[in-house]
Amino acid sequence: CFECCIKCLGGIPYASLIATILLYAGVALFCGCGHEALSGTVNILQTYFEMTRAAGDVIDVFTMIDIFKYVIYGVAAAFFVYGILLMVEGFFTTGAIKDLYGDFKITTCGRCVSAWFIMLTYIFMLAWLGVTAFTSLPVYMYFNLWTICRNTTLVDGTNLCLDLRQYGIVTIGEEKKVCTTSESFIKMCDSNELNMTFHLFIVALAGAGAAVIAMVHYLMVLSANWAYVKDACRMQKYEDIKSKEEQELHDIHSTRSKERLNAYT
């Protein structure tokens, strides 16, 4: 039982396991906190900025937020499956290396699958870099809003305004702004909703960054595994050729021995 456990533990791809855990943690933080932060943003816009959903099929900020929520659902499901696939690839690659002289055979298809995962992971890494840059935008906007709230408590008599048009949330012709002298702005700064939404976006940004690190980790693991499998494949070909030559030499020696025996007879 002890030997069996040691053998099983030796076949676990620990590098892929660490990358998978980091990927799942980053995607969970990004999707969960991002979804709740978007919901909090909708409440803030409707409560304190007095914005309403546009009637009909007009694409407004609320429609975009709903689209982002559906994108989050897809990202969570897609990378859950992708993490499992990369983990399975790590198990098979580890088995291919450790069982090189056993019954397991390294095929050309396996090497092509590893190369395909490297290319796909590289594309996903670039995509997560874009997601990280995009997630930093709401963090920047909420940081400005949080700074305005903090400055109003430190300096009395200041009249600062936040206009949503400068962030592209509303059109130029639609004026949606709140100033520090208004009652709605004071209520917004005193509420926990603003602080919670701001910190949720920060955690979502950290989750996106963790996903980028996981993709980089996967790239290193997949590249190393592909190099090991390629090296092992060459070794396997060498062993096959060597075994074939030894078999031919043995056949030649057997044939000559038979010919000598027949001649003697």
PAPALO-309382 format. One record per residue (C-alpha): residue in three letters; z, x, y. Coordinates in nm, 2 decimals, padded with zeros to 4 digits. Each point is the difference from the previous one (the first is absolute). Layout:
# PAPALO-309382
<r res="ALA" z="Z" x="X" y="Y"/>
...
//
This chain:
# PAPALO-309382
<r res="CYS" z="00.00" x="00.00" y="00.00"/>
<r res="PHE" z="00.08" x="00.28" y="00.24"/>
<r res="GLU" z="-00.33" x="00.18" y="-00.07"/>
<r res="CYS" z="-00.18" x="-00.33" y="00.05"/>
<r res="CYS" z="00.17" x="-00.05" y="00.33"/>
<r res="ILE" z="-00.08" x="00.36" y="00.11"/>
<r res="LYS" z="-00.37" x="-00.05" y="-00.10"/>
<r res="CYS" z="-00.02" x="-00.33" y="00.20"/>
<r res="LEU" z="00.16" x="00.16" y="00.30"/>
<r res="GLY" z="-00.24" x="00.29" y="-00.02"/>
<r res="GLY" z="-00.29" x="-00.23" y="00.01"/>
<r res="ILE" z="00.10" x="-00.18" y="00.32"/>
<r res="PRO" z="-00.21" x="00.10" y="00.31"/>
<r res="TYR" z="00.28" x="00.05" y="00.24"/>
<r res="ALA" z="-00.22" x="00.09" y="00.29"/>
<r res="SER" z="-00.19" x="-00.33" y="-00.04"/>
<r res="LEU" z="00.32" x="-00.19" y="-00.05"/>
<r res="ILE" z="00.15" x="00.14" y="00.33"/>
<r res="ALA" z="-00.33" x="-00.09" y="00.19"/>
<r res="THR" z="00.00" x="-00.35" y="-00.15"/>
<r res="ILE" z="00.36" x="-00.06" y="00.10"/>
<r res="LEU" z="-00.08" x="00.12" y="00.36"/>
<r res="LEU" z="-00.31" x="-00.21" y="00.01"/>
<r res="TYR" z="00.18" x="-00.32" y="-00.11"/>
<r res="ALA" z="00.29" x="00.07" y="00.24"/>
<r res="GLY" z="-00.24" x="00.05" y="00.29"/>
<r res="VAL" z="-00.22" x="-00.30" y="-00.08"/>
<r res="ALA" z="00.31" x="-00.22" y="-00.04"/>
<r res="LEU" z="00.14" x="00.11" y="00.33"/>
<r res="PHE" z="-00.33" x="-00.05" y="00.18"/>
<r res="CYS" z="-00.08" x="-00.33" y="-00.15"/>
<r res="GLY" z="00.35" x="-00.16" y="00.01"/>
<r res="CYS" z="00.10" x="00.13" y="00.34"/>
<r res="GLY" z="-00.35" x="-00.05" y="00.15"/>
<r res="HIS" z="-00.01" x="-00.36" y="-00.12"/>
<r res="GLU" z="00.34" x="-00.08" y="00.15"/>
<r res="ALA" z="-00.08" x="00.19" y="00.32"/>
<r res="LEU" z="-00.32" x="-00.21" y="00.05"/>
<r res="SER" z="00.20" x="-00.32" y="-00.06"/>
<r res="GLY" z="00.25" x="00.12" y="00.27"/>
<r res="THR" z="-00.29" x="00.08" y="00.23"/>
<r res="VAL" z="-00.13" x="-00.36" y="-00.03"/>
<r res="ASN" z="00.34" x="-00.14" y="00.08"/>
<r res="ILE" z="00.04" x="00.23" y="00.31"/>
<r res="LEU" z="-00.34" x="-00.10" y="00.13"/>
<r res="GLN" z="00.06" x="-00.37" y="-00.04"/>
<r res="THR" z="00.36" x="00.00" y="00.12"/>
<r res="TYR" z="00.00" x="00.24" y="00.29"/>
<r res="PHE" z="-00.36" x="00.04" y="00.11"/>
<r res="GLU" z="-00.08" x="-00.37" y="-00.05"/>
<r res="MET" z="-00.31" x="00.06" y="-00.20"/>
<r res="THR" z="-00.15" x="-00.26" y="-00.23"/>
<r res="ARG" z="-00.26" x="00.00" y="-00.27"/>
<r res="ALA" z="-00.35" x="-00.07" y="00.11"/>
<r res="ALA" z="-00.16" x="-00.32" y="-00.12"/>
<r res="GLY" z="-00.30" x="00.02" y="-00.23"/>
<r res="ASP" z="-00.16" x="00.31" y="-00.15"/>
<r res="VAL" z="00.08" x="00.22" y="00.30"/>
<r res="ILE" z="00.13" x="00.35" y="-00.11"/>
<r res="ASP" z="00.31" x="00.07" y="00.20"/>
<r res="VAL" z="00.30" x="00.23" y="-00.05"/>
<r res="PHE" z="00.16" x="-00.24" y="-00.24"/>
<r res="THR" z="-00.31" x="-00.02" y="-00.22"/>
<r res="MET" z="-00.01" x="00.38" y="-00.01"/>
<r res="ILE" z="00.36" x="00.02" y="-00.10"/>
<r res="ASP" z="-00.07" x="-00.24" y="-00.29"/>
<r res="ILE" z="-00.29" x="00.22" y="-00.10"/>
<r res="PHE" z="00.22" x="00.31" y="00.00"/>
<r res="LYS" z="00.25" x="-00.19" y="-00.22"/>
<r res="TYR" z="-00.27" x="-00.07" y="-00.26"/>
<r res="VAL" z="-00.11" x="00.36" y="00.02"/>
<r res="ILE" z="00.36" x="00.10" y="-00.07"/>
<r res="TYR" z="00.00" x="-00.22" y="-00.31"/>
<r res="GLY" z="-00.32" x="00.17" y="-00.13"/>
<r res="VAL" z="00.13" x="00.35" y="00.07"/>
<r res="ALA" z="00.32" x="-00.07" y="-00.19"/>
<r res="ALA" z="-00.18" x="-00.13" y="-00.31"/>
<r res="ALA" z="-00.28" x="00.26" y="00.01"/>
<r res="PHE" z="00.23" x="00.31" y="00.03"/>
<r res="PHE" z="00.23" x="-00.14" y="-00.27"/>
<r res="VAL" z="-00.29" x="00.00" y="-00.24"/>
<r res="TYR" z="-00.13" x="00.34" y="00.13"/>
<r res="GLY" z="00.34" x="00.16" y="-00.05"/>
<r res="ILE" z="00.00" x="-00.11" y="-00.36"/>
<r res="LEU" z="-00.35" x="00.13" y="-00.06"/>
<r res="LEU" z="00.09" x="00.34" y="00.15"/>
<r res="MET" z="00.32" x="00.01" y="-00.21"/>
<r res="VAL" z="-00.20" x="-00.07" y="-00.32"/>
<r res="GLU" z="-00.26" x="00.27" y="00.10"/>
<r res="GLY" z="00.29" x="00.24" y="00.03"/>
<r res="PHE" z="00.13" x="-00.09" y="-00.34"/>
<r res="PHE" z="-00.34" x="00.05" y="-00.16"/>
<r res="THR" z="-00.06" x="00.33" y="00.18"/>
<r res="THR" z="00.34" x="00.13" y="-00.11"/>
<r res="GLY" z="-00.07" x="-00.10" y="-00.35"/>
<r res="ALA" z="-00.35" x="00.16" y="00.01"/>
<r res="ILE" z="00.15" x="00.33" y="00.10"/>
<r res="LYS" z="00.30" x="00.00" y="-00.23"/>
<r res="ASP" z="-00.20" x="-00.12" y="-00.31"/>
<r res="LEU" z="-00.29" x="00.23" y="00.06"/>
<r res="TYR" z="00.01" x="00.13" y="-00.36"/>
<r res="GLY" z="00.09" x="-00.34" y="-00.15"/>
<r res="ASP" z="-00.20" x="-00.31" y="-00.06"/>
<r res="PHE" z="-00.04" x="-00.08" y="00.37"/>
<r res="LYS" z="-00.35" x="00.09" y="00.12"/>
<r res="ILE" z="-00.09" x="00.05" y="00.37"/>
<r res="THR" z="-00.32" x="-00.18" y="00.07"/>
<r res="THR" z="-00.24" x="00.03" y="00.29"/>
<r res="CYS" z="00.08" x="-00.36" y="00.09"/>
<r res="GLY" z="00.36" x="00.09" y="00.05"/>
<r res="ARG" z="-00.09" x="00.28" y="00.24"/>
<r res="CYS" z="-00.23" x="-00.24" y="00.19"/>
<r res="VAL" z="00.28" x="-00.25" y="00.03"/>
<r res="SER" z="00.23" x="00.27" y="00.14"/>
<r res="ALA" z="-00.27" x="00.10" y="00.26"/>
<r res="TRP" z="-00.05" x="-00.37" y="00.09"/>
<r res="PHE" z="00.38" x="-00.04" y="00.06"/>
<r res="ILE" z="00.00" x="00.31" y="00.23"/>
<r res="MET" z="-00.28" x="-00.15" y="00.21"/>
<r res="LEU" z="00.16" x="-00.34" y="00.01"/>
<r res="THR" z="00.34" x="00.14" y="00.09"/>
<r res="TYR" z="-00.15" x="00.20" y="00.28"/>
<r res="ILE" z="-00.16" x="-00.31" y="00.15"/>
<r res="PHE" z="00.33" x="-00.19" y="-00.03"/>
<r res="MET" z="00.18" x="00.29" y="00.17"/>
<r res="LEU" z="-00.24" x="-00.03" y="00.30"/>
<r res="ALA" z="00.05" x="-00.38" y="00.00"/>
<r res="TRP" z="00.38" x="00.05" y="00.01"/>
<r res="LEU" z="-00.04" x="00.24" y="00.29"/>
<r res="GLY" z="-00.18" x="-00.27" y="00.19"/>
<r res="VAL" z="00.26" x="-00.26" y="-00.10"/>
<r res="THR" z="00.27" x="00.24" y="00.13"/>
<r res="ALA" z="-00.17" x="00.05" y="00.33"/>
<r res="PHE" z="-00.05" x="-00.38" y="00.03"/>
<r res="THR" z="00.36" x="-00.07" y="-00.08"/>
<r res="SER" z="00.11" x="00.24" y="00.28"/>
<r res="LEU" z="-00.15" x="-00.24" y="00.26"/>
<r res="PRO" z="00.25" x="-00.28" y="-00.04"/>
<r res="VAL" z="00.28" x="00.26" y="-00.01"/>
<r res="TYR" z="-00.13" x="00.13" y="00.33"/>
<r res="MET" z="-00.01" x="-00.35" y="00.16"/>
<r res="TYR" z="00.34" x="-00.09" y="-00.12"/>
<r res="PHE" z="00.14" x="00.33" y="00.12"/>
<r res="ASN" z="-00.13" x="-00.08" y="00.35"/>
<r res="LEU" z="00.15" x="-00.34" y="-00.02"/>
<r res="TRP" z="00.33" x="00.14" y="-00.12"/>
<r res="THR" z="00.00" x="00.26" y="00.27"/>
<r res="ILE" z="-00.05" x="-00.26" y="00.27"/>
<r res="CYS" z="00.29" x="-00.20" y="-00.14"/>
<r res="ARG" z="00.22" x="00.31" y="00.00"/>
<r res="ASN" z="-00.10" x="00.10" y="00.36"/>
<r res="THR" z="00.09" x="-00.35" y="00.13"/>
<r res="THR" z="00.35" x="00.04" y="-00.14"/>
<r res="LEU" z="00.04" x="00.35" y="00.15"/>
<r res="VAL" z="-00.15" x="-00.07" y="00.35"/>
<r res="ASP" z="00.09" x="-00.32" y="00.18"/>
<r res="GLY" z="-00.25" x="-00.17" y="00.22"/>
<r res="THR" z="-00.31" x="00.14" y="-00.17"/>
<r res="ASN" z="-00.30" x="-00.23" y="-00.05"/>
<r res="LEU" z="-00.21" x="00.12" y="-00.29"/>
<r res="CYS" z="-00.27" x="-00.21" y="-00.16"/>
<r res="LEU" z="-00.17" x="00.02" y="-00.34"/>
<r res="ASP" z="-00.36" x="-00.14" y="00.00"/>
<r res="LEU" z="-00.15" x="-00.07" y="-00.34"/>
<r res="ARG" z="-00.35" x="00.05" y="00.14"/>
<r res="GLN" z="00.05" x="00.38" y="00.02"/>
<r res="TYR" z="00.04" x="00.00" y="-00.38"/>
<r res="GLY" z="-00.31" x="-00.21" y="-00.07"/>
<r res="ILE" z="00.21" x="-00.28" y="-00.15"/>
<r res="VAL" z="-00.14" x="-00.26" y="00.24"/>
<r res="THR" z="-00.32" x="-00.02" y="00.20"/>
<r res="ILE" z="-00.02" x="00.12" y="00.36"/>
<r res="GLY" z="-00.03" x="-00.35" y="00.14"/>
<r res="GLU" z="00.32" x="-00.11" y="-00.18"/>
<r res="GLU" z="00.32" x="00.13" y="00.17"/>
<r res="LYS" z="00.29" x="00.03" y="-00.24"/>
<r res="LYS" z="00.28" x="00.22" y="00.14"/>
<r res="VAL" z="00.37" x="00.00" y="00.03"/>
<r res="CYS" z="00.21" x="00.17" y="00.26"/>
<r res="THR" z="00.35" x="00.13" y="00.00"/>
<r res="THR" z="00.11" x="-00.26" y="00.25"/>
<r res="SER" z="-00.11" x="-00.29" y="-00.23"/>
<r res="GLU" z="00.25" x="-00.18" y="-00.22"/>
<r res="SER" z="-00.22" x="00.03" y="-00.31"/>
<r res="PHE" z="-00.02" x="00.38" y="00.03"/>
<r res="ILE" z="00.38" x="00.02" y="00.02"/>
<r res="LYS" z="00.04" x="-00.22" y="-00.31"/>
<r res="MET" z="-00.26" x="00.21" y="-00.18"/>
<r res="CYS" z="00.18" x="00.32" y="00.07"/>
<r res="ASP" z="00.33" x="-00.14" y="-00.10"/>
<r res="SER" z="-00.13" x="-00.14" y="-00.33"/>
<r res="ASN" z="00.02" x="00.19" y="-00.33"/>
<r res="GLU" z="-00.36" x="-00.11" y="-00.08"/>
<r res="LEU" z="-00.16" x="00.26" y="00.23"/>
<r res="ASN" z="00.22" x="00.28" y="-00.13"/>
<r res="MET" z="-00.06" x="-00.10" y="-00.36"/>
<r res="THR" z="-00.38" x="-00.03" y="00.03"/>
<r res="PHE" z="-00.01" x="00.34" y="00.18"/>
<r res="HIS" z="00.19" x="00.17" y="-00.28"/>
<r res="LEU" z="-00.21" x="-00.18" y="-00.27"/>
<r res="PHE" z="-00.31" x="00.14" y="00.15"/>
<r res="ILE" z="00.16" x="00.35" y="00.00"/>
<r res="VAL" z="00.08" x="-00.03" y="-00.37"/>
<r res="ALA" z="-00.35" x="-00.13" y="-00.08"/>
<r res="LEU" z="-00.14" x="00.31" y="00.18"/>
<r res="ALA" z="00.23" x="00.22" y="-00.21"/>
<r res="GLY" z="-00.13" x="-00.18" y="-00.32"/>
<r res="ALA" z="-00.36" x="00.06" y="00.10"/>
<r res="GLY" z="00.08" x="00.37" y="00.05"/>
<r res="ALA" z="00.17" x="00.01" y="-00.34"/>
<r res="ALA" z="-00.31" x="-00.15" y="-00.15"/>
<r res="VAL" z="-00.21" x="00.28" y="00.16"/>
<r res="ILE" z="00.23" x="00.26" y="-00.14"/>
<r res="ALA" z="-00.03" x="-00.16" y="-00.34"/>
<r res="MET" z="-00.38" x="00.01" y="00.02"/>
<r res="VAL" z="00.01" x="00.37" y="00.09"/>
<r res="HIS" z="00.24" x="00.05" y="-00.30"/>
<r res="TYR" z="-00.24" x="-00.18" y="-00.22"/>
<r res="LEU" z="-00.29" x="00.21" y="00.12"/>
<r res="MET" z="00.19" x="00.32" y="-00.09"/>
<r res="VAL" z="00.10" x="-00.15" y="-00.34"/>
<r res="LEU" z="-00.35" x="-00.13" y="-00.09"/>
<r res="SER" z="-00.17" x="00.33" y="00.11"/>
<r res="ALA" z="00.24" x="00.20" y="-00.21"/>
<r res="ASN" z="-00.05" x="-00.23" y="-00.30"/>
<r res="TRP" z="-00.37" x="00.01" y="00.04"/>
<r res="ALA" z="00.00" x="00.38" y="00.01"/>
<r res="TYR" z="00.23" x="00.02" y="-00.31"/>
<r res="VAL" z="-00.22" x="-00.25" y="-00.19"/>
<r res="LYS" z="-00.31" x="00.20" y="00.09"/>
<r res="ASP" z="00.17" x="00.32" y="-00.11"/>
<r res="ALA" z="00.12" x="-00.16" y="-00.32"/>
<r res="CYS" z="-00.35" x="-00.14" y="-00.07"/>
<r res="ARG" z="-00.14" x="00.35" y="00.02"/>
<r res="MET" z="00.27" x="00.13" y="-00.23"/>
<r res="GLN" z="-00.08" x="-00.28" y="-00.24"/>
<r res="LYS" z="-00.37" x="00.08" y="00.00"/>
<r res="TYR" z="00.09" x="00.37" y="-00.07"/>
<r res="GLU" z="00.22" x="-00.10" y="-00.29"/>
<r res="ASP" z="-00.28" x="-00.23" y="-00.14"/>
<r res="ILE" z="-00.26" x="00.28" y="00.03"/>
<r res="LYS" z="00.24" x="00.25" y="-00.16"/>
<r res="SER" z="00.08" x="-00.23" y="-00.28"/>
<r res="LYS" z="-00.37" x="-00.07" y="-00.06"/>
<r res="GLU" z="-00.09" x="00.37" y="-00.01"/>
<r res="GLU" z="00.29" x="00.07" y="-00.24"/>
<r res="GLN" z="-00.13" x="-00.28" y="-00.22"/>
<r res="GLU" z="-00.35" x="00.14" y="00.01"/>
<r res="LEU" z="00.13" x="00.35" y="-00.09"/>
<r res="HIS" z="00.20" x="-00.15" y="-00.29"/>
<r res="ASP" z="-00.31" x="-00.19" y="-00.12"/>
<r res="ILE" z="-00.21" x="00.32" y="00.02"/>
<r res="HIS" z="00.26" x="00.19" y="-00.19"/>
<r res="SER" z="00.02" x="-00.27" y="-00.27"/>
<r res="THR" z="-00.38" x="-00.01" y="-00.04"/>
<r res="ARG" z="-00.02" x="00.38" y="-00.04"/>
<r res="SER" z="00.28" x="-00.01" y="-00.25"/>
<r res="LYS" z="-00.18" x="-00.26" y="-00.20"/>
<r res="GLU" z="-00.33" x="00.20" y="00.01"/>
<r res="ARG" z="00.18" x="00.32" y="-00.12"/>
<r res="LEU" z="00.16" x="-00.20" y="-00.28"/>
<r res="ASN" z="-00.33" x="-00.15" y="-00.11"/>
<r res="ALA" z="-00.17" x="00.34" y="00.01"/>
<r res="TYR" z="00.28" x="00.15" y="-00.21"/>
<r res="THR" z="-00.03" x="-00.28" y="-00.25"/>
//
